[in-house]
């Protein structure tokens, strides 16, 4: 139950972030909804494909795409308010990333994947939707840009779930710890402008 609730929350948050990119790019209604829905469910679809869940859950069960569609549609109507709430939206995006990193790793553990594989699947779940969003909107994926930390917090959150799960800690404890760690590190990177180093320039 907790895993489902966290998954739905992450889908809604990511769908709004994707739809807001569509609004900013001046896409039509179909384009905005398409980007929003793929951002919301893309990471989960990639997770399912890696785990051999075919067809993916979002395709055979209605709640995921319905929640993503409703969330994306809300951005069409409320985008001026969302734009003014830039900081809260970034905070929600960080929460969504943490939730997806943790829930993706937990789902992998439920399918008898080891902690290492669960960590990789957690990262993929967290960043997959954002990469699809950027590709669809013609942007260089945020993952590849010099920017505030995103993939690293996702990795550490997923790793936490993987290690705690392998140690047979209760799933809700592992999920909570992983999601909170990933979210906190992402928010800290935004607050303190943490970035990974780049290759030195030759003169």
ChimeraX attribute file (.defattr): number of C-alpha atoms within 10 A of each C-alpha:
attribute: neighborCount
match mode: 1-to-1
recipient: residues
	/A:1	7
	/A:2	11
	/A:3	17
	/A:4	10
	/A:5	12
	/A:6	20
	/A:7	21
	/A:8	20
	/A:9	20
	/A:10	27
	/A:11	32
	/A:12	27
	/A:13	25
	/A:14	33
	/A:15	37
	/A:16	32
	/A:17	25
	/A:18	30
	/A:19	33
	/A:20	25
	/A:21	19
	/A:22	26
	/A:23	19
	/A:24	12
	/A:25	13
	/A:26	11
	/A:27	16
	/A:28	12
	/A:29	14
	/A:30	11
	/A:31	17
	/A:32	27
	/A:33	28
	/A:34	22
	/A:35	31
	/A:36	35
	/A:37	30
	/A:38	27
	/A:39	31
	/A:40	37
	/A:41	30
	/A:42	27
	/A:43	27
	/A:44	30
	/A:45	23
	/A:46	18
	/A:47	27
	/A:48	21
	/A:49	13
	/A:50	15
	/A:51	18
	/A:52	11
	/A:53	13
	/A:54	12
	/A:55	12
	/A:56	18
	/A:57	18
	/A:58	16
	/A:59	13
	/A:60	11
	/A:61	11
	/A:62	10
	/A:63	13
	/A:64	21
	/A:65	23
	/A:66	15
	/A:67	20
	/A:68	30
	/A:69	24
	/A:70	17
	/A:71	24
	/A:72	32
	/A:73	21
	/A:74	17
	/A:75	25
	/A:76	20
	/A:77	10
	/A:78	12
	/A:79	18
	/A:80	12
	/A:81	10
	/A:82	18
	/A:83	14
	/A:84	10
	/A:85	12
	/A:86	11
	/A:87	12
	/A:88	12
	/A:89	16
	/A:90	16
	/A:91	17
	/A:92	21
	/A:93	22
	/A:94	28
	/A:95	24
	/A:96	28
	/A:97	32
	/A:98	36
	/A:99	33
	/A:100	38
	/A:101	38
	/A:102	39
	/A:103	34
	/A:104	31
	/A:105	39
	/A:106	29
	/A:107	18
	/A:108	23
	/A:109	22
	/A:110	13
	/A:111	13
	/A:112	13
	/A:113	18
	/A:114	16
	/A:115	23
	/A:116	16
	/A:117	19
	/A:118	32
	/A:119	29
	/A:120	21
	/A:121	33
	/A:122	35
	/A:123	30
	/A:124	27
	/A:125	29
	/A:126	35
	/A:127	25
	/A:128	24
	/A:129	29
	/A:130	26
	/A:131	22
	/A:132	21
	/A:133	29
	/A:134	18
	/A:135	14
	/A:136	18
	/A:137	19
	/A:138	10
	/A:139	11
	/A:140	11
	/A:141	16
	/A:142	18
	/A:143	16
	/A:144	9
	/A:145	8
	/A:146	11
	/A:147	14
	/A:148	20
	/A:149	20
	/A:150	24
	/A:151	20
	/A:152	15
	/A:153	27
	/A:154	33
	/A:155	24
	/A:156	22
	/A:157	35
	/A:158	40
	/A:159	26
	/A:160	25
	/A:161	32
	/A:162	30
	/A:163	19
	/A:164	20
	/A:165	23
	/A:166	17
	/A:167	11
	/A:168	10
	/A:169	13
	/A:170	10
	/A:171	18
	/A:172	15
	/A:173	13
	/A:174	26
	/A:175	31
	/A:176	19
	/A:177	19
	/A:178	32
	/A:179	29
	/A:180	18
	/A:181	20
	/A:182	31
	/A:183	26
	/A:184	18
	/A:185	21
	/A:186	26
	/A:187	23
	/A:188	15
	/A:189	17
	/A:190	19
	/A:191	10
	/A:192	9
	/A:193	11
	/A:194	15
	/A:195	13
	/A:196	10
	/A:197	7
	/A:198	7
	/A:199	6
	/A:200	6
	/A:201	5
	/A:202	4
	/A:203	3
